Amino acid sequence: MSRAAERDGSAFFAAHFAPLPLMTILRGFDTVRTVELSELAWDIGVHLVEVPIQSAAALDALSSAVDAGAARGMPVGAGTVITVDHVRRAAEAGAAFTVAPGFDREVAEASIDAGLPHLPGVATATEVQRATAFGLGWLKMFPASDLGPGWLRSMHGPFPDARFVATGGMHAGNTRTYLDAGAAGVSLGSALADPARLEAVRALAASLSPRA
């Protein structure tokens, strides 16, 4: 692994999206439910779990999910990391990576310095250019449902090496559309917590598995 790959987290994200190009975002659940849904994600084959940290309760949920993930060798990341203090709190809770809704150079630098691969949100060519110039190879396309799959095709022209994770409004019904348009991964929100949509997620995961 090159020093650049170690620094920007590309190797980390590539390795964990390779078995299944899905991540789940567990926002607003209590500690017990966060762990339950994390376990469900891992059972389905999803490696990456993101727990947004917008409150003290969310930090507790993150910490508990981190402990559960450690027992299974699965990484759990902190989401909505928008300040350097958030980076510090994420690291203290044991997060394996950080995710942000936008690109902030100071936050990205703090995360990388803490040893946490960083996935910042981007929505324009300017933001993609700034993030890639900083050295980040994996970026969060956000909000993906508003931007649309055509955005991916457009961005891959000037930025062929960028890897985008479609986030925001993603579900089992539109995931393939974004993957076919060039997304390297897709983040699913509340689908795992909804019994009415769970089977669709299971079927999607099975169809995207390399063994399928």
N, C-alpha and C positions, 0 to 999 in steps of 0.2 A: 504494500500500500504506500502510495507516495505521500510526502509531507502535505502537499496541497489537499489531497483527498482526506487525510486525517483532519486537517484544519476546517475544511468547509462542510464536513459531514456527508459528502457525497457517497462514500463507501458505506456509511451507516444506513442511510436511507435506501440505497440500492439493494443492500443485503436484505433488509426487512420488508421491502416491497416485492422482492423477487418471488417468494413463494405464493403471494397473493397481493395484487395491487390495490389493497384496501386498507384504510385506517378508520377507526371509530372515534368519535368525539362524545365524551360523556359529560355533559354540562348540567349542573344543577341537581345532581342526585346526592343523596346522603352517603355516608361511608359504606354502609352495608350494601346498598343498591349499586354503588359504583364498583365494588368488588365483584358482585354477582354478574354485572354486565361485562366486566373485564374478563371474567372467567368464560362467559358465553362467547365473547369475541375470540378468545384464544382457542376454544373448542371448535369454532367454525373454521379457524385457520388464519384469522387476522392477527398479525404480529404486533401492530402498532396501536396503542391506546393513548388517547390524549385526554387529559382532564384539565379544563380551563380553571384558572385560579383567580377568581374575582372576589373571594371572601375567605375568611378564616376557616369556615366549614369546608370550602372547596380544597383548601390546603390539606386539611385532615383527610379528605377523600383521596387526594392525590397520594399522600403518604401511605395510606392503607392499600391502595392499588399497587403502589411500588413494591410493598412487601409481598403482596400476592404474586406479582409478576416475577419477583426474584426467585420465588419457589419454583417457578416454571421456566425460568430463563427468558422471560419476555420483558421488553423495555416499555416503560410508561413515561409519557412526556407531559409537560406542563403547557397548557394553552392560554391564549390571551395574555401573553407575556409582553407588556408594552412599556415597562420601565426597568431600569437597572436593579431596583429593589425587587421587582418580580423575579428577575434572574436569580438573585441571591436566595429568595425564598424557595424557588423551584429547586435549586441545588441543595438546599438544606433538607428539603422533603425527599430527596433522592431521585429526582427526575432524570431521565436518560437523554432527553432532548427538549427543546423549547419550540413553540409555535407562536407566531404573532399575526395579527390581522393586517399589518403593514410593515414596510421596511424602515427601520430606524438604525442607523449605523452604530450608535452608541450601545443600543440594546444587543445588536448582533455581535459586536465586539465583546461585550461582557459575557454573553452566553458562550461564545467560542473560547474565551479565556478561562471560563469555568469548566471547560471540557464537555460542553453540551452542544451537539449539533443543532443548528438553528434553521427553522423553516419560516421565512417571512412571507407575508401576503403581498401580492402585486396585482395591479389591475390595468397598468398602462405600460407602453413601451419604455417610457422614461424610468419607471420604477424597476422594470426588468433590467434595464441597462445599468442602473445604479447598483442593484443587488449583485449582478454578475460581475461588474467592475470591482466590487468589494471582494469578490471571490466565492460567492455562494452559487452552487451548481443546481440545488433543488429549491424550488420556490412554490409557494401556495397561490394558486389562481383563485382569487377571492374578490367578489362573490361570483362563483362560477356560473350559477344559473342565470344571473343577470348578464354576464359577459357573453355566454354562449359558446358552443364548440368551435365556431368559426374563429373566435379569438385565438384559440390554440394554434390553428393552422397559420394564422397571420403572424403570431409571435415566433413560430419555429422557422420562419424565413430568415429574419435578421439574427435570431438567437438559436441556432440549430443544436447547440450543446446544452441548453437549459432544459431542466426536467421539471414539469409542472404537476402539482397535486391539486386536482379540482376539488374545491371546498365551497360549501354554501348552496343549499338547495339540492344536494345530491341524494339520490335514492336508488333502489334496485332497478327502477324502470328506466333511468337515464344514464346509469353508469357506463354501459357499453358504448353509448354514443360519444361520450367524452374520451374514453379510452381509444376508440377508433379514430378520434380526431387528433390523437397524439398525447393525451395525458399519460403520465408515468404512474399515476396513482389517483385514487378517489377517496375522499373522506366522507363517511356517512355519519349523520347526526343522530337523531333519536330513533332510528329504525329498529335497533336491537331491543329497545324498551317497549316497542309496540307489538303486541302479539299478532295483530292483524297483518303486520309487514314482515315479521320475523322469518316466515317460511320463504318469502321472496328473497330475503337476504341470504338464507341458507342455499337456495337454489343458485343464486348468482355466484356465491363463493365457490360452490362445487363446479360451476361451469367455467370459472376463471382459473381454477387450480391447474397446475401443470399436469396433474394426473388425469384431468378430465379428457 
